[in-house]
Amino acid sequence: MRLQGVGVGRGIAHGTVVRMPDPIPEPGTGHRDADADTEFSRAAQALQAVSVDLAQRADRAGGEAKGVLDAQSMMAQDPALLDDVRSRISTGRTAERAVFEAFHGFQQMLISMGGYMAERASDLGDVSQRAIAQLHGVPAPGVPDVDHPFVLVAHDLAPADTAALDITKVLGLVTIGGGPTSHTAILARSKAIVAVVGVSDAASLVDGTTVLVDASDGSVILDPTPDDLAAAERRLAARRVAAPIGPGKLADGTGIPLLANIGRPSDIADALLRGAEGVGLFRTEFLFLGTDSAPTVAEQQEQYRTVFAAFGGKKVIVRTLDAGSDKPLSFLPTGHEDNPALGLRGIRATRVHEAILRDQLAAIAAAAAETDADVAVMAPMVADAAETGYFVTLARSMGIPVAGVMAEVPSCALVAGQVLGIADFVSIGTNDLTQYTLAADRLLGSVASYQDPWHPAVLRLVKLLGDAGIQSGRPVGVCGEAAADPMLAVVLVGLGATSLSMAPSALADVRTELRQHTLEHARALAVRALAASTPAEARAAVRT
């Protein structure tokens, strides 16, 4: 039996299924027998136990996972939530029901805020589930703790689950929900975990079933035969032999630089090890998040210098602060917004608080002057030529001669000729471009199926940008997750992309795929994808 979804990367995994436990059912609304103080004591002890457990998990996990789990640990002891639980118990609720209602109320508030805050809602839901499990005396939900390698099957994963995955045990990942740009897919790619997402029929898989997970064609084969396994081994062996080293290029020698997306200096080593030709997206938010005041010019300069020095003589494109109402910072006030994804964020927010932007540009210019890296800057969330002119003029006045913009808003693509008449380059952020083109919040699981960069509408916007780049003689790169899909990477080149930037773990697969196609063939594949009416049709047209 063969199940179909969307593969993440080109890997192949073979092993037995371990299912993620189903969520704990919503507690009933019946009244309790114990007095309010006793019941609140039960709730408080359960939340304390969850907090301690998450803190211990954070210490074991380390790295970025530690931050996610530490935040959850603090959520379990949030005074406002505890007061809410006590208040609900005083009206006759059981401890289980009071915890559920209190956390659910806060979740709905965060979801209504959208963007970054909506993502935190799933963290709250996970804490609630763990506390209710503690009260029921049953195992906590989450990734099962088993002592052998396995293929994990889940509806989808909470951020804390994905952050803490043990890649020495998880051979592969199959999810019922999610899409190619979902949180789960992005993390699977960054950790080089073989994954197939959006497998609607995966609910039928049971523990102990042997499966072959093939991300290259998005398939999950149940009880694979020896011939199936042998064919998979041959494909893996062929990929190892074919995996090239050196610069990204097409079969006809056309150069397509392959760059890395990095989020902090600690990502440098992996990017260099995997052959990144530079950095196409250096996210700088790590310097700004979790602080009460903006970092100083000197503090920023030190961090930027570390990255620039590591990529001496190579391209490093720095994205200026991408925060605002969707990622609120105390020193970058935007006020409440009902739909932060469409609000004051990116260049809109830093333009209002220009001192922060000026300090960042000054630090980038100073760090660039200390190294021989080819440094450029770009602004996020740019909508049109007017915003482009504002940013490019400011960057050059601050001593940064090469300045571009990110094309994430459809309007930027629709006036691409005007934008590239001003900017030195454009980098397409396909995650947000897809979100805004399809009017589907990329953090909401209910509309995850819309989050597919293969959608012909998204590809047509990319073509507008690619055509404008050819006409202006200026580069158009792609730094969204779409660049990490090897076959889609070829299509993007056919649409006019001149460079591709991605998670370092995707570089080898994309490098291999590009060398199988000439520019003429890439353009022919792009024509096929553009002619399709759905993402699935576009994929099928290109793969055949």
N, C-alpha and C positions, 0 to 999 in steps of 0.2 A: 504494500500500500504506500502511496506517495502523497504527501501533503505539500501545499505550496504557500510560500510567503515571499518576503522581500529579504534578500541576503545582505549582510553587512560585511563588505570585503570579499575575499576569495577563498577563505579557509575552509577546511573540511574537518569534521570531528566525528568520532564513532564511540559510542558508549551506551550505558544504561540510563534510563530516565529516572530522575527524582523530581517529583512535583512539588512546587511551592504549596504549602497548606492553604486551603481556602480561608478567606477572611472570617473572623469570628462574627457570628450573627449579631445583629443589633439587639441589645438587652431589652427585655420586656418592660412594660410600664407599671407592673403590679407593685403594690405597697409592700413595705418590709415589715419584719417583726421586731427587729432591734431598735433601740433608741437612737436618736440623731447623733449623739456624741460617739457611740460605739461604731455606728456606720461610717461616720467621717474618719474615724481612726483607721478603719479598714482601707478606705480610699487613700488616705495619706500614706499609709504603710506600703500599699501597692505602688503608688507613684514614686515613693522614695526608692523602692527596690528596682523599679525600671530605670530611674535616674542613675543609680549606682552601676547597674548592668551596662547601660549605654556608655557610661564614662570608662568602664573597664574595656569595653569593645573598642572605644576610641584609642585608648593607650596601645592596644594590641595592633590596631590597624595602621596607625601612623599616617603620615602624608596628608593628602587632601581629605581622605576619608575621616581623619581625626577631627577636622573642623566641623564636618557635617554631623558626626555622632556627638561631639561635645555640645553642639547647639541643641540637639534633641534632648540630651541629658538635662540641659538647663530648662527646656520647655516643660519637662516633667515636674519641675519644682517652681514654675512660674507663680508668683503670689496671686496674680489676678485670676488665674485659672483655679487655683486652690480655693480662693474665696467664692468663685462661681460654683464649684463643686459643693462647698459647705452650704451655700444658699439653697441649692437644689435639694440637698439631703434634708434640709429643714422643712421642706414642703412635702416630705413623705417619700421622696425617690430612694431607690436602693443605691448603694455605692456604685454598682456597675452602670445603672442608668444615669446617675448624676455625672459620672466621668464622661460617658458617651455624649450627653447633651452639652456639657460645658465645652468639650473639645470640638464638637461639631459646630457649635455656635461661632467659635473663633475661626474654624476652618472656612465657614461660609463668608465671614468678614474678609479674610485674606483672598479668597477666590474672587470676591467682588472687586478687589483692588487690581486684579490681573497681574501679568508680568512676573517679576521676580517674587513678589509677595504670594502670588497664587502657587508658585512652586513650593513655598514653605508650608502651604496647607497640607500637602501630602505627608510632610514630615510630622505635622501634628496628628494626622490620622494614624500614622504608624505608632506614635507614642500612646495614643488612646487604645489602640488594639492591644498593645503590650500590657497596658495597665489592666484592661478588662480580662485578659488571659491570666494575669497574676491573681486577680480576684476570683476567677473561676477555678484556679489551680490546674490549668492546662498549659501545654507548651506555647510559648510566644510565637506569633506568626513571623515569617521571615525566611531567609534562606536556610534550609535544613542543615544541621551540623552532622554530616556523615563522614566516615573515615576512608572513603574511597573516591576515586574520580567519577564524575557523573555528568550527564547532560541535564541542565536545569530547565524545567518547563514551568512557566508561570503566565498568569494573565498579563501582568506587567510588573515592574519592580519599582518600589519606592526608592527615592534618592539614597536613603541610608543603606538599603539592600545592595544597590549597584556599587556604592562607594566601598562597601566592605566585602565584595566578592573575593573569594580566595582563588586566584587564577591557577594555583597549583592543583586544584581539585575540579574546578568547573571547566570541563572539556569544551562545552558548547552551551548555547543559550537559545531557547525557543520561546517566543512570547505569542500569546493569542492576540493581544492588542498592540498598540504602538505602530510607528511608521519609521521610515528610513532616517528621519531627523529627530526622532524622539530622544528623550533623555537616555533611555536604555540603549538605543542604537549608538548614540554618540559615545557613551562610556564604554560600550563593548568594543567599539573601534579603537578608542584610546588605549584600552588594556589588551588589545589584540586577541579578544575572545571571539571565537567563531559564533556567529549569531544569525538566526533567521527570525525576523519579526513579522507581526501581522498575519500569523498562521491561524486563521479562524477555526480550523478543524482540530487544532492542537488540544482542545478540551477533552478529546477522546483518548489522549495518551495516558497510560497508567504507569505507576512505579514499576521498575524492573524491565520495561520494554526496551529492547535494543533498537537504537536508531542510528542512522547515518545522516548527519547534518551537513549539507553542502551549500555554503553561502554563495558560491559562484553562480548557481542558478536558482537560489532561494528555495531549495527542496529539502524535505525531511522524509527519509525512506524508513518505514517500519520493517523490522526484522530483515535487514539487508542480507542478500545471498552472498556466498563467497565471491561470485562474479562482480557483484556490486562493490564489495570491499576492494577487490583487486583493481577494478577500474578507478576507484577513488585514489588508491595508492599510486597508480600510474599518473594520475593528474597531479598529485602532490609532487611526485618525483620530477615530472616535466616542469612544474613551476619552479622548483629549486634550481634546476639546470638553466632554465630560461631567465631567472631573476638577474637582471643586468646590474652592473655598477656604473657609476659615472653619471653624467648629466642627463636630464630628461630630453628625449627627442623622438621624433616620428621615424617611420621606416625610411622615409626619403631624406632624412638628415635635418629636417626642420626642427630647430631648437624650441623646446617648451620647458623653461625652467621649473623645477619642482621644489617648492619652498615649504617651510614648516609653520604651522600655527602653534604658538607657544603662549603660556599664560603667566610664566614667572621664570626667573633665572635657572631654577632647578630643572627646567625642561630642556636646557641647552644640550646636555650630554646625549640624551636619547636622539635628539634631532640630528646632531652631528654624526652619531654612530650609524644612523640609517641613511646617511647620504644627502641630507637637505642641502640645497644649493644656496640657502639663505633663509630669511624669515619673511613670510608674506603677510603675517598677522601677529604682531606682538601686542597682546592684550595687557593693558596697564592697570586694570581695576584692582589687582592684588595690593597695590600701594595705597588705595583709597578706602577699601571696604574694612569695616570693623574698627574704625578710628573716629574720634570725636572732632578731629580737625584735619584739614588737608595737609599732606606731607609737604615739607619745605622743598625749595629748589635743590638744596644740597642733598637731601635724603633721596629725592628722585634721581638726581644726577648719578649718584653712586650705583643705583640699581641698573639704570640704563647703560652705564659704562661697562658693567659686567657682561651684559648681553652683546653690546656692540664689539667689545674686544674679542669675544669668542668667535664672532663672525667677521673677522678682519678681511677686508677686501670684498665682502659679499653684501648683497642687498639685505637690508633690515627695514621693514615698513612698520612703523609704530602707529597704532590706533590711539588717538587721544581718548580721554576718559569717556566711557560709554555707560553713563549712569543717569539718574534723574528719577522721575516718578515711578518707573518700573523697578529701579534698584535704589531706593531712597538712602541718602546720606545726610547725616545731621548738619553738615556744613554746606550742603547743596539743597536748600529747602525749595520744594516745588508745591507744597500744599496737597490736599486730598484731591484725587482725580478718580472719577468713576471708571475710566478705561485708560489705565496708565500706558498700555502698549501703544496707544494713539496719542499720548500726551507729551509732556515736556521732558524729553529724554534726548540723549546723544548730544549733537551739536546745538540743539535747541536749549538744553539746560546749561551747557557751558557758555553759550553766548550770553545768556542772562547773567551768569556769574563769571564774567570774562577774566577776572583776576586769577581764578583757578586755571583757566585755559592758558593764560599768558605765562604763569609760573611753570606749567608743564612744558610748554614749548621752549621756554628758556632753559629748562633742565635738559631737554632732548638736544638742543643746539650745543650746549656746553659739553655734554657727554660725547656727542658726535665729533666735536673738535679735538677730543683727546684720543680718538681711535681712527683707523682708516676704513671703517665700515662704510658702505654706501647707504647712508641713512635717509629715509624719507618718512613723511608723516601723512596720515589720512584721518579725516573726521567721519564719525558714524552718523547715520540717520539724516544724510543730506538730501533735501527734497528737490532742489532746482539750481539754476545758474546763479541766482542771487546769493544763496547760502554758500555755494562753491566759491564765488568771488570774495565773500567775506573771509572764509577760512584761508584760502590760498594767499590772499593779500596779507593777512595777519601772520601766517607762518613765515612768509618771506621776510616780513619786517622784523621778525624775531631771529633771523639768521639761519633759517632752514630753506634752502633753495628749491627742494623738490617736494611738492605738496599735492596730494590727491584727495579723492573722496571715496566713501563707500556707497555703492548703489544698492540700497536695501528697500527704498521706497519706490513703488512703480513710477511715480512722477519723474524721478531722476532718469529712468530709462526712456520715458517718453520724450524728454528734452535732452537726450544724450549728446546730440550735436552741440548744443549750447554749453553743456557742462564740460565737454572735452575741448571746447574752445578756450577754456580757462584753466582747468585742472591739468596737471602734468600726467596724471594717470587716473584710472578708475579701478577699484577692486569690488567685485560683486559679492555681497553677502547673501548667499542663496537661502539661508535659513529664514531670515527676516523677509527677504523678497518673496519667498513662497507664502509666508504667513500673511503678508499684506495683500498679495495678489489674490489669494483664495479666501481672504477674510476669515481666517481660522487661527485662533490663538495657539501658538506652538506648544504651550504648556498645558493645554486641556486635552485629556485623553478622549473626550467625547467627539472631538473633531480631528483626531490624529490622522485619520485616513486622508484628509485634505493636505496634510503636510508632506507633499511629495514633489521634489524638484523636477521630476520627470514630466510634470504636467505641461502640456503644450503651451498653455498661457504663460507659464514661467519661462519656458524656453524661448518664446517669441520676444519677451522682454530682454533676455540675454542677447538675442540676435540684434536687437536695436542697439544695444551697447557695443556689441562686437563690430557692427557695421560702422558705427560712429568712430570707433577706434581706428579702423582701417582708413576711413576718410580723413581723419585728423592726423594720422601717423603717430598716434599715442597709444601706449599699452593699456590693455584691459585684462586684468587678472580675475581669478575667482578664488575667494578664500573661505567660502561656506562649505558645509559638509558634503555638498554635491561633488566637490572636487575629489573626494576620497572614494567615490564609486568609480571603479576602473572604466567600465563601459560608458558611463555618463561623462567621465573626464574626456573621453575621445569626442563625444558629441559636443561638449563645451568648446573644445578646440575647433571643431568644425563650425561652430557659431561665432568664432572670432576671438576666443580667449587666447592670450599670448603667454600666460603663466598660470600655474595652479598651486594653491597652498592648502595644506591639509594637516591632520594629525600625523605625526611622524610614523606611526605604525602602518599607515596606508601607503607610504611612499613606494615601497618595493612593488606592490601589486599594480599601482598606477604606472610606474616606470616600465614595467613589463608589458602592460597592455598598449601603451602608446607606441611602443616599438613594433607593434604588429600592423600598424595602419599608416598610410601616407596621408598627407594633408588633403589630397583630392578625395580619398576614401572617407576621411573624417567629415568632410563637407557633405558627401553623399548620405552618410548616416544621419547627419543633422537634418537634412531635408526630409528623410523618412520620419524622424521623431516629430518634426514640426507638423507633418501632415496628419498625425494621429489625433484622435479625439479624447483619449484618456491616458493617464500615466501608464497603465498596464499595456495599452496598445502601443505606446511609444517604446516601452521596453521590448516588447515582443518584436516590433518592426526592426529594431536595431540588432537584437540578438540573432535574428534569423538571417 
